[in-house]
Amino acid sequence: MSFEDAIALQPQWVRYWLSWLLIAVLILPLFLLRWRKSMLAGLATVLATGASGFAQNWLYDQMGYVKLLGLAHIVFWTPLAFYLVSQLRRHDMPIWPRRIIIVVLGTILISLAFDYADVLRYILGERTPVPGTV
């Protein structure tokens, strides 16, 4: 079963969330490339998201659809979240890039809350694949 097939078996709300996640962390950051002061934030977000996606697919290929998949987001998005917060603190950041960063950062933080919980549950012994994905 492919990673996409496993995702298709998840509840509808999970599929909606994952669709939003792609929009918020892959498409919205591309708009940040329009402004000089937010270019690096946009590039960093797209690169971290790409690296996270690659790592998540690799983990899936190695272990299946387990709670540890969130580790890819933790590794790449935790430092990104701190960086985006620093960008929001800049007084010279234009308003529209600031708004985009707020949406991106909010989405990343919600995702990281799920990811940290899932990885902790995996570390504590919940290692069986998500039902229906085996």
C-alpha positions as a LaTeX table, in Angstrom:
\begin{tabular}{lrrr}
\hline
Residue & $x$ (\AA) & $y$ (\AA) & $z$ (\AA) \\
\hline
Met1 & 0.00 & 0.00 & 0.00 \\
Ser2 & 1.35 & 3.43 & $-0.90$ \\
Phe3 & 1.50 & 6.35 & 1.52 \\
Glu4 & $-1.27$ & 8.06 & $-0.48$ \\
Asp5 & $-3.43$ & 4.91 & $-0.22$ \\
Ala6 & $-2.93$ & 4.83 & 3.55 \\
Ile7 & $-3.92$ & 8.49 & 3.81 \\
Ala8 & $-7.04$ & 7.81 & 1.73 \\
Leu9 & $-8.14$ & 5.31 & 4.40 \\
Gln10 & $-8.03$ & 7.93 & 7.17 \\
Pro11 & $-11.18$ & 9.62 & 8.50 \\
Gln12 & $-12.54$ & 12.49 & 6.42 \\
Trp13 & $-11.42$ & 15.15 & 8.91 \\
Val14 & $-7.81$ & 13.89 & 8.65 \\
Arg15 & $-7.93$ & 14.11 & 4.87 \\
Tyr16 & $-9.33$ & 17.65 & 5.10 \\
Trp17 & $-6.58$ & 18.60 & 7.54 \\
Leu18 & $-3.87$ & 17.14 & 5.29 \\
Ser19 & $-5.29$ & 19.05 & 2.31 \\
Trp20 & $-5.23$ & 22.27 & 4.30 \\
Leu21 & $-1.72$ & 21.46 & 5.47 \\
Leu22 & $-0.48$ & 21.25 & 1.89 \\
Ile23 & $-2.07$ & 24.58 & 1.03 \\
Ala24 & $-0.77$ & 26.32 & 4.14 \\
Val25 & 2.80 & 25.05 & 4.17 \\
Leu26 & 3.54 & 24.55 & 0.49 \\
Ile27 & 1.39 & 26.95 & $-1.54$ \\
Leu28 & 0.96 & 29.97 & 0.78 \\
Pro29 & 4.72 & 30.27 & 1.40 \\
Leu30 & 5.24 & 30.68 & $-2.34$ \\
Phe31 & 3.45 & 34.03 & $-2.06$ \\
Leu32 & 6.11 & 35.14 & 0.42 \\
Leu33 & 8.60 & 35.07 & $-2.45$ \\
Arg34 & 6.88 & 38.18 & $-3.84$ \\
Trp35 & 8.30 & 40.48 & $-1.16$ \\
Arg36 & 12.03 & 40.93 & $-0.61$ \\
Lys37 & 11.67 & 41.01 & 3.18 \\
Ser38 & 9.79 & 37.69 & 3.27 \\
Met39 & 11.62 & 35.77 & 0.53 \\
Leu40 & 13.83 & 33.85 & 2.93 \\
Ala41 & 10.84 & 32.89 & 5.10 \\
Gly42 & 9.02 & 31.58 & 2.04 \\
Leu43 & 12.03 & 29.67 & 0.78 \\
Ala44 & 12.81 & 28.22 & 4.21 \\
Thr45 & 9.20 & 27.05 & 4.60 \\
Val46 & 9.05 & 25.41 & 1.18 \\
Leu47 & 12.44 & 23.70 & 1.69 \\
Ala48 & 11.57 & 22.49 & 5.22 \\
Thr49 & 8.22 & 21.20 & 3.98 \\
Gly50 & 9.86 & 19.40 & 1.05 \\
Ala51 & 12.47 & 17.83 & 3.31 \\
Ser52 & 9.79 & 16.85 & 5.80 \\
Gly53 & 7.68 & 15.24 & 3.08 \\
Phe54 & 10.66 & 13.32 & 1.76 \\
Ala55 & 11.57 & 12.12 & 5.27 \\
Gln56 & 7.97 & 11.19 & 6.05 \\
Asn57 & 7.69 & 9.11 & 2.87 \\
Trp58 & 10.99 & 7.41 & 3.72 \\
Leu59 & 9.77 & 6.63 & 7.25 \\
Tyr60 & 6.53 & 5.24 & 5.82 \\
Asp61 & 8.49 & 2.99 & 3.45 \\
Gln62 & 10.56 & 1.71 & 6.40 \\
Met63 & 7.87 & 1.33 & 9.06 \\
Gly64 & 4.40 & 1.76 & 7.61 \\
Tyr65 & 1.74 & 4.19 & 8.82 \\
Val66 & 2.87 & 4.46 & 12.45 \\
Lys67 & 2.81 & 7.29 & 14.97 \\
Leu68 & 6.51 & 7.93 & 14.38 \\
Leu69 & 5.77 & 9.59 & 11.01 \\
Gly70 & 5.33 & 12.87 & 12.89 \\
Leu71 & 9.06 & 12.84 & 13.64 \\
Ala72 & 9.73 & 14.28 & 10.18 \\
His73 & 7.64 & 17.35 & 10.98 \\
Ile74 & 9.25 & 17.70 & 14.39 \\
Val75 & 12.77 & 17.67 & 12.97 \\
Phe76 & 12.14 & 20.16 & 10.17 \\
Trp77 & 9.26 & 22.31 & 11.40 \\
Thr78 & 10.28 & 22.96 & 15.00 \\
Pro79 & 13.29 & 25.10 & 13.99 \\
Leu80 & 11.19 & 26.60 & 11.18 \\
Ala81 & 8.53 & 27.65 & 13.70 \\
Phe82 & 11.13 & 29.50 & 15.78 \\
Tyr83 & 12.46 & 31.17 & 12.64 \\
Leu84 & 8.96 & 32.25 & 11.55 \\
Val85 & 8.31 & 33.72 & 15.00 \\
Ser86 & 11.51 & 35.76 & 14.63 \\
Gln87 & 10.26 & 36.99 & 11.26 \\
Leu88 & 6.98 & 38.10 & 12.80 \\
Arg89 & 8.91 & 40.16 & 15.35 \\
Arg90 & 10.60 & 42.17 & 12.60 \\
His91 & 9.22 & 45.68 & 12.46 \\
Asp92 & 9.99 & 46.03 & 8.77 \\
Met93 & 7.93 & 43.00 & 7.68 \\
Pro94 & 5.08 & 44.19 & 5.42 \\
Ile95 & 1.51 & 43.46 & 6.54 \\
Trp96 & 0.55 & 40.86 & 3.90 \\
Pro97 & 3.65 & 38.69 & 4.39 \\
Arg98 & 3.06 & 38.99 & 8.14 \\
Arg99 & $-0.50$ & 37.71 & 7.70 \\
Ile100 & 0.67 & 34.83 & 5.53 \\
Ile101 & 3.35 & 33.91 & 8.06 \\
Ile102 & 0.74 & 33.92 & 10.84 \\
Val103 & $-1.42$ & 31.43 & 8.91 \\
Val104 & 1.57 & 29.24 & 8.02 \\
Leu105 & 2.93 & 29.33 & 11.57 \\
Gly106 & $-0.47$ & 28.62 & 13.12 \\
Thr107 & $-0.91$ & 25.61 & 10.85 \\
Ile108 & 2.58 & 24.33 & 11.63 \\
Leu109 & 2.02 & 24.71 & 15.38 \\
Ile110 & $-1.27$ & 22.79 & 15.26 \\
Ser111 & 0.40 & 20.05 & 13.24 \\
Leu112 & 3.35 & 19.94 & 15.64 \\
Ala113 & 0.98 & 19.51 & 18.59 \\
Phe114 & $-0.40$ & 16.35 & 16.94 \\
Asp115 & 3.08 & 15.24 & 15.90 \\
Tyr116 & 4.68 & 15.63 & 19.33 \\
Ala117 & 1.77 & 13.71 & 20.88 \\
Asp118 & 2.00 & 10.94 & 18.28 \\
Val119 & 5.78 & 10.56 & 18.57 \\
Leu120 & 5.53 & 10.49 & 22.37 \\
Arg121 & 2.86 & 7.77 & 22.13 \\
Tyr122 & 5.17 & 5.83 & 19.80 \\
Ile123 & 8.09 & 6.18 & 22.23 \\
Leu124 & 5.82 & 5.01 & 25.07 \\
Gly125 & 5.02 & 1.82 & 23.17 \\
Glu126 & 2.11 & 2.47 & 20.81 \\
Arg127 & 3.87 & 1.05 & 17.76 \\
Thr128 & 1.17 & $-0.75$ & 15.83 \\
Pro129 & 0.35 & 0.68 & 12.41 \\
Val130 & $-2.76$ & 2.83 & 12.16 \\
Pro131 & $-5.74$ & 0.45 & 11.68 \\
Gly132 & $-6.65$ & $-0.20$ & 8.06 \\
Thr133 & $-3.20$ & 0.68 & 6.72 \\
Val134 & $-1.46$ & $-2.67$ & 7.14 \\
\hline
\end{tabular}
